[in-house]
Amino acid sequence: MRRICLALLVATSCHTAAGEAKDAKLNTAPPAAVRFETPRGPWIVRVEVAHTDKDRARGLMFRRDLPADHGMIFIFDETSEHPFWMHNTLISLDLIFIGEDRAVAGVFERAPPQTDTSRTVGKPSRYVVEVSGGEAAAHGVGPGTRVVLVDVPE
């Protein structure tokens, strides 16, 4: 019986140590950010990255809040017009559409939550950044604003 307990203790310890090492490695990755070069100065938004179809489909759905200066960047494989809808999104968001040239193509401000209406700026984009409703205007982000991607995997 002691051998079984000892074996379980050792197995659990190894599993826990491996899990902690994995978590530590994940937490050391540099945070991704988008820097908007606005007339009011740079605005840095810490972003989660939605790179896969699954990530892009879920987006910021079911979130009850989004801290200031935080958001999500959607990265698409091609430059095209990318319409967004707010199905199961519980908060109002600004949608900042960014072209291949890393300039803002347009901003859809304060998209109402929980709707299936398509939101777009009618121009092609390669990236879309979602932030809390009203933040884009508060920081002076508009068409032509230059963008720098910081530690955003492409």
TIDREN-180937 format. One record per residue (C-alpha): x, z, y. Coordinates in steps of 0.25 Angstrom, whole numbers, plus 5000, padded with zeros to 4 digits. Layout:
N
<site X="X" Z="Z" Y="Y"/>
...
***
This chain:
154
<site X="5000" Z="5000" Y="5000"/>
<site X="5011" Z="5003" Y="5010"/>
<site X="5018" Z="4990" Y="5007"/>
<site X="5005" Z="4983" Y="5010"/>
<site X="5003" Z="4991" Y="5023"/>
<site X="5018" Z="4988" Y="5027"/>
<site X="5016" Z="4973" Y="5024"/>
<site X="5004" Z="4972" Y="5033"/>
<site X="5011" Z="4980" Y="5044"/>
<site X="5023" Z="4970" Y="5043"/>
<site X="5014" Z="4958" Y="5043"/>
<site X="5005" Z="4963" Y="5055"/>
<site X="5018" Z="4966" Y="5063"/>
<site X="5024" Z="4952" Y="5060"/>
<site X="5011" Z="4946" Y="5064"/>
<site X="5010" Z="4954" Y="5077"/>
<site X="5024" Z="4951" Y="5081"/>
<site X="5022" Z="4936" Y="5079"/>
<site X="5009" Z="4937" Y="5087"/>
<site X="5016" Z="4944" Y="5098"/>
<site X="5028" Z="4935" Y="5099"/>
<site X="5018" Z="4923" Y="5099"/>
<site X="5010" Z="4930" Y="5111"/>
<site X="5023" Z="4933" Y="5118"/>
<site X="5027" Z="4918" Y="5117"/>
<site X="5014" Z="4913" Y="5122"/>
<site X="5014" Z="4923" Y="5134"/>
<site X="5028" Z="4918" Y="5139"/>
<site X="5024" Z="4904" Y="5141"/>
<site X="5024" Z="4901" Y="5156"/>
<site X="5010" Z="4901" Y="5162"/>
<site X="5005" Z="4887" Y="5166"/>
<site X="5001" Z="4885" Y="5181"/>
<site X="4997" Z="4874" Y="5190"/>
<site X="5002" Z="4874" Y="5204"/>
<site X="4994" Z="4867" Y="5215"/>
<site X="5002" Z="4863" Y="5228"/>
<site X="4991" Z="4866" Y="5238"/>
<site X="4992" Z="4865" Y="5253"/>
<site X="4990" Z="4880" Y="5253"/>
<site X="5002" Z="4882" Y="5244"/>
<site X="5004" Z="4882" Y="5229"/>
<site X="4993" Z="4887" Y="5220"/>
<site X="4997" Z="4891" Y="5206"/>
<site X="4986" Z="4892" Y="5195"/>
<site X="4990" Z="4898" Y="5181"/>
<site X="4983" Z="4889" Y="5171"/>
<site X="4979" Z="4889" Y="5157"/>
<site X="4982" Z="4875" Y="5151"/>
<site X="4971" Z="4867" Y="5144"/>
<site X="4979" Z="4855" Y="5137"/>
<site X="4970" Z="4853" Y="5125"/>
<site X="4956" Z="4847" Y="5123"/>
<site X="4952" Z="4861" Y="5118"/>
<site X="4958" Z="4868" Y="5130"/>
<site X="4952" Z="4859" Y="5140"/>
<site X="4938" Z="4860" Y="5134"/>
<site X="4938" Z="4875" Y="5135"/>
<site X="4945" Z="4876" Y="5148"/>
<site X="4941" Z="4888" Y="5156"/>
<site X="4927" Z="4890" Y="5149"/>
<site X="4922" Z="4904" Y="5146"/>
<site X="4931" Z="4910" Y="5157"/>
<site X="4925" Z="4920" Y="5166"/>
<site X="4935" Z="4920" Y="5176"/>
<site X="4948" Z="4913" Y="5180"/>
<site X="4959" Z="4920" Y="5188"/>
<site X="4963" Z="4914" Y="5202"/>
<site X="4975" Z="4905" Y="5200"/>
<site X="4972" Z="4903" Y="5185"/>
<site X="4966" Z="4891" Y="5178"/>
<site X="4967" Z="4880" Y="5168"/>
<site X="4974" Z="4867" Y="5168"/>
<site X="4968" Z="4856" Y="5159"/>
<site X="4978" Z="4845" Y="5155"/>
<site X="4974" Z="4832" Y="5151"/>
<site X="4981" Z="4821" Y="5143"/>
<site X="4977" Z="4810" Y="5153"/>
<site X="4973" Z="4809" Y="5167"/>
<site X="4959" Z="4806" Y="5168"/>
<site X="4946" Z="4812" Y="5175"/>
<site X="4944" Z="4825" Y="5167"/>
<site X="4930" Z="4831" Y="5170"/>
<site X="4928" Z="4846" Y="5167"/>
<site X="4915" Z="4854" Y="5165"/>
<site X="4913" Z="4869" Y="5165"/>
<site X="4905" Z="4871" Y="5152"/>
<site X="4907" Z="4886" Y="5148"/>
<site X="4916" Z="4888" Y="5161"/>
<site X="4911" Z="4901" Y="5167"/>
<site X="4918" Z="4900" Y="5180"/>
<site X="4919" Z="4890" Y="5192"/>
<site X="4932" Z="4882" Y="5192"/>
<site X="4940" Z="4872" Y="5200"/>
<site X="4945" Z="4860" Y="5193"/>
<site X="4957" Z="4854" Y="5198"/>
<site X="4960" Z="4840" Y="5193"/>
<site X="4975" Z="4836" Y="5193"/>
<site X="4980" Z="4822" Y="5192"/>
<site X="4992" Z="4817" Y="5184"/>
<site X="5000" Z="4818" Y="5197"/>
<site X="4998" Z="4833" Y="5198"/>
<site X="4989" Z="4832" Y="5210"/>
<site X="4975" Z="4837" Y="5211"/>
<site X="4965" Z="4826" Y="5209"/>
<site X="4953" Z="4835" Y="5213"/>
<site X="4947" Z="4848" Y="5212"/>
<site X="4933" Z="4851" Y="5206"/>
<site X="4930" Z="4865" Y="5213"/>
<site X="4922" Z="4876" Y="5208"/>
<site X="4916" Z="4869" Y="5196"/>
<site X="4903" Z="4877" Y="5192"/>
<site X="4905" Z="4884" Y="5178"/>
<site X="4897" Z="4881" Y="5166"/>
<site X="4893" Z="4867" Y="5168"/>
<site X="4895" Z="4854" Y="5160"/>
<site X="4896" Z="4845" Y="5173"/>
<site X="4909" Z="4837" Y="5173"/>
<site X="4919" Z="4841" Y="5184"/>
<site X="4929" Z="4831" Y="5189"/>
<site X="4935" Z="4826" Y="5202"/>
<site X="4934" Z="4811" Y="5198"/>
<site X="4949" Z="4809" Y="5197"/>
<site X="4958" Z="4809" Y="5185"/>
<site X="4966" Z="4821" Y="5182"/>
<site X="4976" Z="4826" Y="5171"/>
<site X="4975" Z="4841" Y="5174"/>
<site X="4963" Z="4850" Y="5178"/>
<site X="4965" Z="4864" Y="5183"/>
<site X="4954" Z="4874" Y="5183"/>
<site X="4954" Z="4886" Y="5192"/>
<site X="4943" Z="4895" Y="5197"/>
<site X="4933" Z="4889" Y="5206"/>
<site X="4938" Z="4889" Y="5221"/>
<site X="4953" Z="4891" Y="5218"/>
<site X="4957" Z="4876" Y="5220"/>
<site X="4950" Z="4876" Y="5234"/>
<site X="4956" Z="4890" Y="5237"/>
<site X="4970" Z="4885" Y="5235"/>
<site X="4968" Z="4871" Y="5242"/>
<site X="4969" Z="4863" Y="5229"/>
<site X="4963" Z="4849" Y="5231"/>
<site X="4966" Z="4834" Y="5228"/>
<site X="4980" Z="4831" Y="5229"/>
<site X="4985" Z="4845" Y="5227"/>
<site X="4998" Z="4844" Y="5219"/>
<site X="4999" Z="4852" Y="5206"/>
<site X="5011" Z="4857" Y="5198"/>
<site X="5009" Z="4861" Y="5183"/>
<site X="5018" Z="4873" Y="5180"/>
<site X="5020" Z="4876" Y="5165"/>
<site X="5008" Z="4868" Y="5161"/>
<site X="5011" Z="4861" Y="5148"/>
<site X="5007" Z="4846" Y="5147"/>
***
